[in-house]
Amino acid sequence: TLAVSFALMARYGHVRSPWFRLRVERDAHQWGIVVQRQLRLGVDVDIALLEVLLLSAQALVETVLGRAMHEAAIACDYPAPAWVDRYPDVFNSTVSFDAERPSIRMPVDWLALPCPLADAALYQLALGRLESERRRLESGDHLQARIEVLLAAAGDAGLSLTELAERLNLSRRTLIRRLADTGTTFGALLDRHQMRRAEALLADPGYSASEVAYRLGYSDPANFARAFRRWFGETPGNYRRRI
């Protein structure tokens, strides 16, 4: 059914498209997919990737419906692009912009519609492969690498533990436990991220030490100086003069 199809997209979509996580939401009248961005790759690329995702979902729905999904509503988390006049040619729903989260909303009675191309054998085969890949990606061997990518994409200050857990679709407690299983902590990974960013920013004479501190999320430059001395054994000023 369409409900099972979207439930699988929500569970396994990140295996093939790691820049997104999908969540199914429903109420008495509507249901749909809400998109959570995992990585930011630049405005133009972010928009293009979301357009591809929305069009893929539209193709799935319309294969099941056997017609255009005019009753659906699409929300995008970016301003109307310069090519917005082309949207009616490709999207068969109303499209709005500047939403908090991208989403597709549809009538709840579409949930039970059967997929005409359903194949039980291929379904079980694909399900087994996707589950195996999901477990591999979420194992300790890959978790630290994924966190480093997310911290780097978030900017100089990185992310809070709560924000990171949300991006990974985990609870705070589960994330803490999985990191402990790999022999590290969130604090250690964030510390390493900020150490690398501090090193790079101080190499740029365009930033003062105070500006570097604020970019890394330190409201008090003195706290940044203490952290920097712990990382490199000297003050930010001495480090800059030396290099």
trRosetta pair geometry for C-beta under 8 A, 3 or more apart (Angstrom, degrees):
i j d omega theta_ij theta_ji phi_ij phi_ji
1 4 4.9 100 54 7 76 98
1 5 7.0 -132 100 -6 43 88
1 111 6.8 39 150 154 125 55
1 112 5.6 -53 -148 -153 139 33
1 113 6.2 127 -156 72 81 41
1 114 5.6 -57 -96 -98 66 46
1 115 6.6 -167 -106 -17 12 84
2 5 5.4 -52 -148 33 36 117
2 6 6.5 25 159 -11 68 105
2 60 7.8 130 -133 141 85 99
2 61 6.8 58 -139 -118 127 67
2 64 5.0 117 -76 157 107 174
2 110 5.6 -43 73 147 158 88
2 111 6.0 -135 77 -142 100 27
2 112 7.6 -4 36 41 93 11
2 113 4.8 31 -9 61 118 95
2 115 6.8 139 -65 -63 56 86
3 6 6.4 -63 -151 41 27 101
3 7 6.2 30 153 -21 64 110
3 31 7.9 -3 -108 122 89 159
3 111 4.1 44 -64 -170 111 85
3 112 6.7 7 -11 -73 122 39
4 7 5.5 -55 -145 36 32 115
4 8 6.4 32 156 -19 65 104
5 8 6.0 -60 -157 35 28 108
5 9 6.6 29 147 -20 64 104
5 60 6.1 178 152 175 142 130
5 64 7.6 -144 10 -55 155 140
5 115 6.2 111 -54 -64 129 135
6 9 5.2 -44 -145 33 41 116
6 10 6.4 44 153 -21 66 100
6 22 7.9 -123 -174 145 78 136
6 24 5.8 113 130 -97 109 116
6 33 5.8 -133 -159 -67 117 111
6 57 7.9 56 -107 -140 98 104
6 60 8.0 145 -70 117 79 143
7 10 5.7 -53 -152 35 32 112
7 11 6.4 23 152 -14 65 108
7 24 6.1 -28 -94 -33 62 154
8 11 5.7 -57 -142 41 34 106
8 12 5.8 -20 175 25 71 112
8 127 7.5 -88 -128 -103 125 90
8 130 7.7 60 -170 103 101 167
9 12 7.0 -80 -127 58 18 74
9 13 4.7 40 -180 -62 64 112
9 22 5.4 -24 129 75 91 159
9 33 6.8 -29 99 -114 131 141
9 57 7.5 84 -157 -101 169 96
10 13 6.5 -4 -95 -3 14 115
10 22 4.4 -116 -107 101 61 97
10 23 5.9 89 -142 -108 119 23
10 24 5.0 -82 -50 -26 156 92
10 33 6.9 -153 -73 -127 97 97
11 130 8.0 88 108 139 100 127
11 134 7.5 -25 153 -100 84 158
12 15 4.9 -26 -175 8 78 123
12 16 7.5 49 142 -1 85 94
12 130 4.3 4 -141 178 149 130
12 131 7.7 -73 -92 -66 122 50
12 133 7.9 76 -151 74 105 108
12 134 6.0 -92 -114 -65 81 124
13 16 6.6 -74 -167 47 42 91
13 17 5.7 -32 164 47 83 105
13 20 6.2 -52 130 97 121 105
13 21 7.2 139 76 -136 111 34
13 22 4.8 58 25 6 153 120
14 17 6.4 -81 -117 76 33 61
14 18 5.4 63 -172 -115 79 49
14 20 6.5 -146 -90 84 75 57
14 21 5.5 -4 -62 -93 124 69
14 22 7.9 -161 -39 6 82 79
14 38 7.0 79 -125 -28 117 155
14 137 7.6 -174 117 122 101 156
14 169 7.8 -154 -15 2 155 139
15 18 7.9 26 -126 -72 6 76
15 130 5.7 170 41 -150 168 81
15 133 4.9 86 -153 111 127 122
15 134 5.5 -72 -76 -74 120 75
15 137 6.4 -164 -113 -3 73 151
17 20 5.1 2 121 34 113 104
17 49 7.6 146 -161 -173 117 110
17 53 6.8 123 178 -92 169 110
18 38 6.3 -96 154 83 62 146
18 39 7.0 40 117 -4 85 127
18 146 8.0 -127 -167 -128 128 105
19 37 6.7 -20 161 -155 80 73
19 38 5.4 -164 -163 57 31 94
19 39 4.4 -84 -123 48 81 101
19 41 6.8 -46 -120 -19 142 119
19 49 5.9 -14 84 162 145 159
20 35 5.6 -47 -151 -158 115 97
20 36 6.9 123 -165 70 62 53
20 37 6.4 -43 -105 -110 63 44
20 38 6.2 -140 -68 3 10 100
20 49 7.5 -173 -40 144 112 116
20 53 6.2 91 -42 -100 167 155
21 35 7.7 134 74 -163 47 50
21 36 4.3 -23 66 66 96 109
21 38 5.8 97 -18 -55 92 109
21 167 7.5 161 -3 -169 136 43
21 169 5.2 -178 -151 -54 151 122
22 33 5.2 -21 -165 -166 111 109
22 34 7.2 141 -160 71 57 46
22 35 6.1 -27 -103 -104 70 58
22 36 7.3 -163 -77 21 22 82
23 33 7.2 136 68 -158 40 57
23 34 4.7 -26 65 62 95 98
23 36 6.4 55 -11 -18 109 113
24 31 7.0 5 -176 -180 90 102
24 32 7.5 178 -147 96 57 28
24 33 6.2 -34 -96 -98 58 62
24 34 7.8 179 -87 16 10 81
25 31 6.7 -178 97 -152 48 60
25 32 6.1 -14 61 62 85 72
25 33 7.9 149 20 -104 78 15
25 34 5.5 41 -4 -17 121 117
25 103 7.8 -32 37 -141 124 131
26 30 6.9 -158 -142 105 59 49
26 31 3.5 -8 -104 -106 98 96
26 32 7.5 145 -83 12 64 52
26 108 6.2 98 -159 -114 111 106
26 111 7.7 26 -113 -76 147 137
27 30 5.9 23 46 52 91 73
27 31 7.5 -175 22 -76 49 61
27 108 7.6 -112 75 -68 48 132
28 108 7.0 -105 150 -13 28 161
29 107 7.3 -60 169 -138 65 63
29 108 5.9 -162 170 -7 17 117
30 105 4.9 5 -179 -174 131 105
30 106 6.7 140 -155 70 79 30
30 107 6.7 -66 -108 -108 61 28
30 108 6.0 -124 -92 -46 8 87
31 105 7.4 157 83 -149 22 63
31 106 6.2 -33 68 65 70 82
31 107 8.0 4 26 118 80 20
31 108 5.0 96 -13 -106 101 73
31 110 7.7 -143 53 58 109 95
31 111 6.1 46 39 -70 155 112
32 72 7.9 126 -105 -149 116 97
32 103 5.5 75 127 173 132 101
32 104 5.0 -163 -159 93 111 56
32 105 4.0 -78 -44 -100 151 46
32 106 5.6 136 -85 11 86 75
33 57 6.4 -126 39 -131 148 150
33 103 6.4 176 90 -150 51 66
33 104 5.2 18 46 44 91 95
34 101 5.3 32 -170 127 101 134
34 102 7.4 140 -162 86 52 52
34 103 4.6 -20 -105 -100 63 105
35 50 6.9 121 129 -129 167 99
35 53 6.8 98 -109 121 141 150
35 77 7.9 -129 78 -11 110 123
35 101 6.3 175 63 172 63 89
35 102 4.0 -13 47 75 124 103
35 103 6.5 -156 7 -75 80 48
36 101 6.8 -24 -85 -143 58 122
36 166 7.4 -132 -166 154 142 90
36 167 7.4 -169 149 -122 116 48
36 169 7.6 140 73 -72 149 95
37 40 6.6 56 151 -71 132 73
37 46 7.1 12 -131 -147 140 112
37 77 7.7 -116 -25 59 125 153
37 102 7.9 83 -47 13 94 113
38 150 6.9 -73 177 -103 80 103
38 167 5.4 113 -132 -170 71 93
39 149 6.8 -35 -100 146 120 107
39 150 7.1 -108 -87 -102 77 62
39 153 4.9 -108 -143 -127 74 168
40 46 6.1 -14 -144 -79 67 131
40 153 5.4 146 39 175 77 106
40 154 8.0 108 21 -87 115 39
41 45 4.2 -72 104 97 110 137
41 46 5.9 162 50 -59 78 75
41 49 7.3 83 39 -16 130 141
41 153 7.8 -39 -67 -134 55 118
42 45 4.7 68 66 21 93 108
42 46 6.5 -168 82 -14 39 92
43 46 5.8 -59 -143 36 25 112
43 47 6.4 22 161 -17 63 106
43 78 7.2 127 -158 -133 92 136
44 47 6.1 -57 -152 35 28 108
44 48 6.4 24 154 -17 63 109
45 48 5.7 -56 -146 39 33 111
45 49 6.2 32 157 -20 68 106
46 49 6.0 -56 -147 36 27 109
46 50 6.5 23 156 -15 62 108
46 78 7.4 139 108 -62 111 138
47 50 5.9 -60 -150 39 30 108
47 51 6.3 33 153 -22 66 106
47 76 7.9 42 -133 -170 84 128
47 78 5.6 -70 -93 40 101 166
47 81 6.2 99 -167 -69 155 139
48 51 5.7 -53 -148 34 31 113
48 52 6.5 33 154 -19 64 103
49 52 5.7 -53 -152 34 33 112
49 53 6.5 33 151 -18 65 105
50 53 5.5 -53 -148 37 36 113
50 54 6.2 34 155 -18 69 106
50 76 6.6 115 131 -134 142 94
50 77 7.7 -144 -118 33 164 91
50 78 7.8 159 46 1 154 120
50 102 5.6 -148 -153 -94 128 167
51 54 5.9 -55 -145 38 30 109
51 55 6.2 25 158 -15 65 109
52 55 6.0 -59 -145 41 27 108
52 56 6.3 31 155 -23 63 107
53 56 5.7 -56 -149 33 29 112
53 57 6.5 26 155 -15 64 105
54 57 5.8 -55 -149 38 32 110
54 58 6.3 35 151 -22 65 106
54 74 5.9 67 -155 -144 132 135
54 76 7.9 -46 -55 -85 154 94
54 91 7.1 -12 135 -105 123 114
54 102 7.4 -104 -69 176 112 126
54 104 6.6 152 -135 -64 84 117
55 58 5.4 -49 -145 35 35 116
55 59 6.4 41 153 -23 64 101
55 90 6.5 -37 -105 162 119 112
55 91 7.5 -102 -90 -85 78 76
56 59 5.7 -51 -152 31 31 113
56 60 6.7 33 150 -19 63 103
57 60 5.7 -52 -153 33 35 113
57 61 6.4 32 153 -16 67 106
57 104 5.6 -169 122 -2 145 162
58 61 5.8 -56 -147 38 32 109
58 62 6.1 21 160 -12 67 112
58 69 6.4 -143 -145 30 79 129
58 72 7.9 -170 -112 74 84 156
58 91 6.8 -138 -86 -130 160 66
58 92 6.5 136 -164 31 127 97
58 93 7.3 -139 -111 -6 115 113
58 104 7.7 -155 -67 -124 73 147
59 62 6.1 -61 -141 43 26 104
59 63 6.3 35 156 -27 63 104
60 63 5.9 -54 -152 28 28 113
60 64 6.9 19 154 -11 61 106
61 64 6.0 -64 -159 39 33 107
61 65 6.0 21 152 -12 71 113
61 69 4.9 17 120 -66 129 147
61 72 7.0 46 141 -53 165 153
61 104 7.9 -144 -36 154 148 144
61 106 6.9 -156 -134 -93 142 153
61 110 7.3 13 -150 173 101 145
62 65 5.4 -52 -131 46 38 108
62 66 7.5 -166 175 -2 58 8
62 67 6.7 -114 -150 86 84 25
62 68 6.2 -6 -119 -110 122 33
62 69 5.6 -111 -73 -27 83 96
62 92 7.1 75 -80 44 133 149
63 66 7.7 23 176 -68 23 46
63 115 7.2 27 112 -148 107 84
63 116 6.9 -133 156 38 84 102
63 117 6.7 -33 162 1 129 120
64 110 7.6 99 109 -174 129 99
64 113 5.0 106 161 118 116 124
64 114 7.5 -177 -148 95 98 31
64 115 5.4 -61 -98 -105 99 62
64 116 7.0 171 -117 -3 47 84
65 68 7.8 -77 99 65 139 11
65 69 5.9 154 2 -81 160 82
65 110 7.2 -32 -81 -134 100 115
65 113 6.9 3 -81 172 56 167
66 116 7.7 77 -69 -25 99 141
68 92 3.9 -133 -165 -173 106 147
69 72 4.3 17 142 -1 111 123
69 92 5.5 108 47 95 65 112
69 93 5.8 -21 100 -65 91 105
69 106 6.8 -48 -173 -115 125 113
70 92 6.0 -77 -74 157 60 90
70 93 6.6 170 -138 -99 27 55
71 93 7.8 -38 72 -120 25 93
71 106 6.9 81 101 -147 94 67
71 107 5.5 -5 129 -24 138 112
72 92 7.7 63 47 95 110 79
72 93 4.1 -60 86 -109 89 136
72 94 7.9 -166 100 32 53 71
72 104 6.0 -1 180 -176 124 91
72 105 6.4 158 -160 82 69 51
72 106 4.7 -23 -105 -93 95 81
72 107 7.9 -101 -79 -5 63 71
73 93 5.8 -168 -95 168 22 118
73 94 5.1 -18 -121 66 78 100
73 96 7.2 11 179 1 101 107
73 104 7.4 160 81 -156 46 47
73 105 4.6 -9 57 57 95 103
74 91 6.1 -85 22 -164 152 137
74 93 5.0 114 -12 88 97 126
74 94 7.0 -177 31 89 72 48
74 95 4.7 -17 75 -108 107 73
74 96 7.3 173 92 24 56 65
74 102 7.9 -7 -177 -167 80 84
74 103 7.4 -179 -150 90 45 50
74 104 5.4 -13 -103 -104 74 75
74 105 8.0 -164 -73 22 30 71
75 95 7.8 163 -88 -158 26 53
75 96 5.1 -18 -114 67 72 98
75 97 7.8 175 -162 -80 60 17
75 99 3.8 64 164 -45 115 161
75 101 7.5 60 102 89 121 53
75 102 6.1 -179 96 -144 73 42
75 103 4.8 16 46 47 108 85
75 104 7.9 -159 22 -72 70 34
75 105 7.6 42 -9 -8 104 104
76 95 6.6 24 -12 -176 110 97
76 96 7.0 -172 25 91 74 47
76 97 5.1 -20 68 -113 102 63
76 98 7.8 34 90 -8 74 31
76 99 6.2 131 70 21 26 106
76 102 5.6 8 -125 -111 41 95
77 98 7.3 40 -156 -146 35 16
77 99 5.2 -78 -86 72 61 76
77 100 6.7 -27 -118 128 103 14
77 101 6.0 -17 -74 -133 126 16
77 102 4.9 -87 -13 -48 98 78
78 81 7.0 29 116 -55 120 90
78 97 6.4 -58 87 -157 48 98
78 98 7.3 -48 123 -74 11 47
79 97 5.6 70 -150 156 27 133
79 98 5.8 32 -89 -65 58 95
80 84 4.3 3 -178 -74 100 152
80 97 4.7 -129 -56 -23 68 165
81 84 5.5 151 61 -52 61 81
83 86 4.9 -22 167 20 92 120
83 87 7.7 124 123 -39 75 77
84 87 5.5 -21 -167 -10 54 119
84 97 7.9 -52 -112 -51 133 141
85 88 7.6 -38 -179 18 44 100
86 89 5.3 -52 -171 31 62 119
86 90 6.7 28 144 -1 85 109
87 90 6.4 -81 -151 48 36 90
87 91 5.1 -18 179 25 82 117
87 95 5.3 -93 167 37 143 156
88 91 6.9 -63 -103 59 24 79
91 95 5.4 60 104 -52 158 126
93 104 7.5 104 54 -143 170 91
96 99 6.3 90 103 -51 102 108
99 102 6.5 122 76 -88 124 37
99 103 6.9 -110 140 17 156 95
106 110 5.2 -50 143 38 124 145
107 110 5.3 107 75 -15 82 99
108 111 5.9 -14 -179 -16 58 116
109 112 7.2 -47 -172 28 52 99
110 113 5.4 -34 -167 -4 59 123
114 118 6.7 -75 177 -9 90 138
115 118 4.4 114 80 -52 100 94
118 123 6.9 4 -165 -52 78 132
119 122 4.1 36 98 27 120 113
119 123 6.1 170 85 -23 60 87
120 123 5.5 -55 -146 33 28 119
120 124 6.6 24 160 -16 64 104
121 124 6.2 -56 -152 35 29 105
121 125 6.5 27 152 -16 63 109
122 125 5.5 -56 -147 39 35 114
122 126 6.1 31 157 -16 69 107
123 126 6.1 -59 -146 40 25 105
123 127 6.1 27 156 -23 63 111
124 127 5.6 -53 -142 36 29 115
124 128 6.5 32 158 -21 63 104
125 128 6.1 -57 -154 32 27 109
125 129 6.7 21 153 -13 62 108
126 129 5.8 -59 -150 39 34 109
126 130 6.1 31 156 -18 69 109
127 130 5.9 -57 -144 39 28 109
127 131 6.2 27 159 -18 65 109
128 131 6.0 -57 -145 37 27 109
128 132 6.4 28 156 -19 63 108
129 132 5.8 -57 -150 36 30 112
129 133 6.3 24 155 -15 65 109
130 133 5.8 -58 -146 40 31 108
130 134 6.1 36 154 -23 66 105
131 134 5.6 -49 -144 34 31 114
131 135 6.5 31 157 -18 63 104
132 135 6.0 -56 -152 35 29 109
132 136 6.5 28 151 -19 63 107
133 136 5.6 -53 -148 35 34 113
133 137 6.2 31 156 -17 67 107
134 137 5.9 -59 -147 39 29 107
134 138 6.1 7 161 -2 66 115
135 138 6.1 -68 -140 49 27 98
135 139 6.4 48 155 -49 63 97
136 139 5.8 -40 -153 1 30 118
136 141 7.8 -40 -172 60 67 120
136 142 6.9 71 145 -9 64 139
137 142 5.4 -86 -155 91 41 158
137 146 7.6 81 176 -63 85 139
138 142 7.2 -39 -51 70 9 114
138 143 6.9 44 -167 -77 42 94
139 142 5.9 77 62 20 74 93
139 143 6.9 -125 103 -27 33 95
140 143 5.4 -46 -131 16 36 119
140 144 7.5 32 -179 -16 63 93
140 178 6.4 -166 -88 -180 82 84
140 181 5.4 -121 -81 106 136 104
140 182 3.9 176 -162 -78 114 103
142 145 5.5 -64 -159 45 53 112
142 146 5.8 53 147 -25 83 106
143 146 5.8 -58 -149 36 31 110
143 147 6.3 29 155 -19 66 107
143 178 5.8 -162 -126 142 168 121
143 179 7.0 -140 127 -85 135 64
143 182 6.3 -151 61 -35 122 152
144 147 5.7 -55 -148 36 32 111
144 148 6.4 35 154 -21 65 104
144 179 7.7 106 -81 -124 83 82
144 182 6.1 -162 -42 142 112 157
144 184 6.6 68 -100 43 122 148
144 189 6.7 -154 -143 -103 84 129
145 148 5.7 -51 -149 33 32 113
145 149 6.7 33 152 -19 63 103
146 149 5.7 -55 -154 34 33 112
146 150 6.4 31 151 -17 66 106
146 168 7.1 103 125 -107 129 106
147 150 5.6 -55 -147 38 34 110
147 151 6.2 34 155 -19 68 106
147 164 6.5 36 -135 -163 95 128
147 168 7.6 -17 -84 -67 81 133
147 186 7.9 -132 -161 -121 147 73
147 189 5.5 1 123 170 134 157
148 151 5.8 -53 -144 37 30 110
148 152 6.3 29 157 -18 63 108
148 189 6.9 -119 -74 -165 73 109
148 193 7.0 -177 -133 -83 67 103
149 152 5.8 -58 -148 38 29 110
149 153 6.2 25 156 -17 65 110
150 153 5.8 -57 -144 39 30 109
150 154 6.3 33 155 -27 63 108
150 159 6.5 -34 137 1 103 143
150 164 6.3 119 116 -130 141 85
150 167 5.4 132 -145 119 141 153
150 168 7.5 -78 -46 -57 164 90
151 154 5.7 -57 -150 30 30 114
151 158 4.3 -11 -151 -132 94 96
151 159 6.1 -119 -104 12 65 93
151 164 7.6 -2 -70 -101 82 120
151 189 6.9 -168 -37 144 153 101
151 190 6.7 -165 -123 -107 139 61
151 193 4.4 -87 146 -108 141 157
152 193 7.0 -140 -65 -139 64 111
154 157 7.3 -85 125 74 104 70
154 158 5.5 67 81 -157 128 29
154 159 4.7 -135 -101 -51 174 92
154 163 7.7 101 -123 127 146 136
155 158 7.3 -125 74 -44 62 23
156 194 7.6 72 168 -122 69 70
156 197 4.7 146 -144 180 77 147
156 201 6.9 45 -128 -56 134 138
156 215 4.3 7 87 150 158 97
156 216 5.4 -90 145 -85 105 54
156 217 7.6 -175 108 -21 86 83
157 194 7.5 18 -137 -99 36 104
157 215 6.8 -148 -49 152 86 47
157 216 5.5 135 -96 -170 65 28
157 217 3.5 105 -138 -46 114 109
158 190 5.2 158 114 -137 166 89
158 193 5.0 97 -82 105 127 145
158 194 6.5 -77 -16 -58 125 88
158 217 7.3 -68 38 -15 82 143
159 163 4.2 -130 -172 91 105 120
159 164 4.6 133 105 -59 130 86
159 167 7.1 -47 -154 -4 169 137
159 190 7.8 -123 58 -104 58 110
160 163 4.6 94 51 8 80 102
160 164 6.9 -147 90 -5 40 88
161 164 5.8 -57 -146 38 29 111
161 165 6.3 31 156 -21 65 106
161 172 5.9 66 139 -135 108 103
161 175 7.1 168 -171 93 89 138
161 176 7.7 26 -164 -67 131 94
161 186 5.0 66 -103 146 100 167
162 165 5.9 -54 -147 35 28 111
162 166 6.5 29 154 -19 62 106
162 172 6.2 -30 -96 -80 62 117
163 166 5.8 -57 -153 35 31 112
163 167 6.5 31 152 -20 66 104
164 167 5.7 -53 -149 34 34 111
164 168 6.3 18 156 -7 67 110
164 175 6.8 132 109 -166 101 160
164 186 6.8 164 62 -137 154 122
165 168 5.9 -66 -147 47 30 103
165 170 5.0 -100 -157 81 78 81
165 171 6.2 -7 -180 161 132 15
165 172 4.8 -86 -54 -80 166 54
165 174 7.6 119 -144 60 111 88
165 175 4.6 -121 -102 -16 94 146
166 169 7.4 30 -176 -76 33 36
168 175 6.3 111 68 -97 143 117
170 174 4.5 -127 -176 86 104 119
170 175 4.6 125 106 -58 133 90
170 178 7.3 -67 -155 8 160 138
171 174 4.5 93 54 7 84 102
171 175 6.9 -151 89 -6 43 86
172 175 5.9 -60 -150 37 29 110
172 176 6.3 30 155 -19 66 107
173 176 5.8 -54 -148 36 30 112
173 177 6.3 28 155 -18 65 108
174 177 5.7 -57 -148 38 31 110
174 178 6.2 28 157 -18 67 107
175 178 5.9 -55 -143 37 30 107
175 179 6.3 28 158 -16 64 107
175 186 7.0 49 134 -67 112 121
176 179 6.0 -59 -150 38 27 109
176 180 6.4 29 152 -21 63 107
176 185 7.5 9 -144 -141 75 77
176 186 6.8 -61 -99 -16 71 113
177 180 5.6 -55 -150 35 32 113
177 181 6.5 37 151 -24 64 102
178 181 5.5 -47 -151 29 36 116
178 182 6.9 25 152 -10 63 104
179 182 5.8 -62 -154 41 37 104
179 184 5.4 -80 179 84 92 76
179 185 5.7 101 131 -119 130 28
179 186 6.0 -159 -18 -47 176 67
179 189 7.5 -102 -139 -15 132 129
180 183 7.6 55 -175 -70 34 18
180 184 7.8 -132 -92 62 28 35
180 185 7.0 32 -79 -87 69 71
184 188 5.0 -121 -168 70 93 136
184 189 6.3 83 147 -47 131 94
185 188 4.7 101 55 2 80 100
185 189 7.2 -150 93 -1 45 85
186 189 5.8 -60 -151 40 35 107
186 190 6.1 30 156 -15 70 109
187 190 5.9 -57 -143 41 29 108
187 191 6.0 35 156 -25 64 109
188 191 5.5 -52 -146 34 29 117
188 192 6.5 29 155 -19 62 104
189 192 5.8 -52 -149 34 32 110
189 193 6.5 34 151 -20 64 104
190 193 5.5 -52 -149 35 34 114
190 194 6.3 27 156 -14 67 107
191 194 6.1 -59 -146 40 27 105
191 195 6.2 33 153 -25 63 108
191 227 7.8 -144 -139 -161 90 114
191 231 7.9 -173 172 -86 94 106
192 195 5.5 -51 -145 33 31 116
192 196 6.6 31 156 -17 63 103
193 196 6.1 -60 -156 35 29 108
193 197 6.4 21 152 -13 65 109
194 197 5.6 -54 -142 42 36 110
194 198 6.0 42 156 -25 68 104
194 216 5.1 88 -148 -158 106 118
194 217 7.6 -84 -109 34 129 109
194 227 7.4 -20 117 149 131 142
195 198 5.8 -51 -145 33 28 112
195 199 6.5 31 154 -21 61 105
195 231 4.6 176 -124 -135 111 141
195 232 8.0 157 -154 -43 101 90
196 199 5.8 -55 -153 33 31 114
196 200 6.5 24 154 -14 65 107
197 200 5.8 -57 -148 40 34 108
197 201 6.0 28 158 -17 70 111
197 215 7.6 -140 150 119 124 110
197 216 6.1 156 97 -98 125 100
198 201 6.0 -58 -139 41 28 106
198 202 6.1 23 164 -16 65 111
198 212 6.1 89 -134 167 71 122
198 216 6.2 7 -73 -73 91 149
198 224 7.7 171 -114 -170 129 104
198 228 6.1 -153 169 -103 152 99
198 231 7.1 113 67 63 143 164
198 236 7.5 -100 -178 -109 112 109
199 202 6.4 -60 -144 37 21 105
199 203 6.8 25 154 -23 57 108
199 232 7.9 142 -88 -70 96 132
200 203 5.8 -58 -158 28 32 114
200 204 7.3 23 149 -15 62 103
201 204 5.8 -59 -161 32 40 108
201 207 5.3 -41 175 65 94 159
201 212 4.5 147 118 -122 132 104
201 215 6.4 173 -122 73 160 146
201 216 7.8 -138 20 -48 156 103
202 207 7.3 -95 -93 82 36 113
202 209 7.2 29 -111 -102 100 73
202 212 5.9 18 -68 -97 76 163
202 236 5.9 -141 -110 -160 137 94
202 239 6.0 24 142 106 153 117
202 240 5.2 -119 177 -81 103 93
202 243 7.6 97 120 44 101 139
203 243 6.2 -69 -108 121 82 145
204 207 5.3 57 90 11 102 102
205 240 8.0 115 -101 -166 71 117
207 211 4.5 -135 -161 88 84 123
207 212 5.1 99 143 -58 128 85
207 215 7.3 -40 -146 -7 141 143
208 211 4.7 99 52 4 76 102
208 212 7.2 -135 96 -5 42 85
209 212 5.6 -51 -151 34 35 114
209 213 6.5 41 149 -24 64 102
209 221 6.6 88 122 -158 92 124
209 224 7.6 166 165 106 87 129
209 225 7.6 46 162 -81 129 92
209 236 4.3 127 -132 109 121 139
209 237 6.3 -54 -52 -62 150 73
209 240 7.3 -114 -70 -24 101 141
210 213 5.5 -50 -153 31 35 116
210 214 6.6 30 153 -15 66 103
210 221 4.7 -54 -114 -85 74 141
211 214 5.8 -54 -149 38 34 108
211 215 6.3 36 153 -21 66 106
212 215 5.7 -56 -147 36 31 113
212 216 6.4 21 156 -12 64 110
212 224 7.1 151 103 171 87 150
212 236 6.9 176 69 -153 142 147
213 216 6.1 -69 -154 41 27 104
213 218 4.2 -73 -179 70 87 120
213 220 7.7 -86 164 100 137 29
213 221 4.3 178 17 -112 172 70
213 223 7.7 119 -158 68 119 77
213 224 3.5 -132 -120 -8 102 163
213 225 7.7 -28 -89 -36 129 68
214 217 7.7 77 -176 -51 32 11
214 218 6.6 -92 -78 65 31 68
214 219 7.5 57 -113 -107 74 35
214 221 7.8 -37 -40 -74 76 84
216 224 6.4 117 65 -118 130 119
218 221 6.6 105 116 -95 122 33
218 223 5.1 -166 -154 81 115 105
218 224 4.0 175 62 -57 171 101
218 227 7.4 -146 -83 17 139 137
219 223 7.7 35 56 32 61 134
220 223 4.5 81 79 0 100 104
220 224 7.4 -175 97 -5 56 82
221 224 5.3 -53 -153 38 45 115
221 225 6.2 51 149 -25 72 100
222 225 5.5 -48 -149 32 35 115
222 226 6.7 36 152 -19 64 101
223 226 5.8 -50 -151 34 34 111
223 227 6.5 34 151 -16 65 105
224 227 5.6 -56 -149 39 34 110
224 228 6.1 35 153 -22 68 107
224 236 7.3 11 128 -39 102 139
225 228 5.6 -53 -144 36 30 113
225 229 6.4 32 155 -20 63 103
225 235 5.9 -3 -157 -141 101 86
225 236 6.1 -98 -111 -1 74 104
226 229 5.8 -52 -149 34 31 110
226 230 6.6 33 151 -19 62 104
227 230 5.6 -55 -154 34 34 113
227 231 6.4 31 150 -18 67 106
228 231 5.6 -54 -148 36 35 110
228 232 6.0 -23 172 27 70 108
228 234 7.8 -55 135 86 95 52
228 235 6.8 65 99 -154 121 35
228 236 4.9 1 140 -59 170 87
228 239 7.2 -111 169 -6 121 145
229 232 7.0 -79 -127 59 22 72
229 233 6.6 40 -171 -133 60 12
229 234 6.4 -149 -120 71 70 9
229 235 6.2 -7 -77 -81 98 50
232 239 5.7 36 119 -92 156 132
234 238 4.3 -102 168 85 118 130
234 239 5.4 146 93 -57 114 83
234 242 7.6 45 108 -8 163 143
235 238 4.7 95 55 8 82 101
235 239 6.9 -144 93 -7 43 88
236 239 5.6 -56 -147 37 32 115
236 240 6.3 32 157 -21 67 105
237 240 5.9 -55 -149 34 29 109
237 241 6.5 25 156 -15 65 106
238 241 5.8 -57 -148 39 32 108
238 242 6.1 31 155 -22 66 110
239 242 5.8 -59 -149 35 28 112
239 243 6.5 8 162 -6 65 109
240 243 6.4 -67 -146 43 27 96
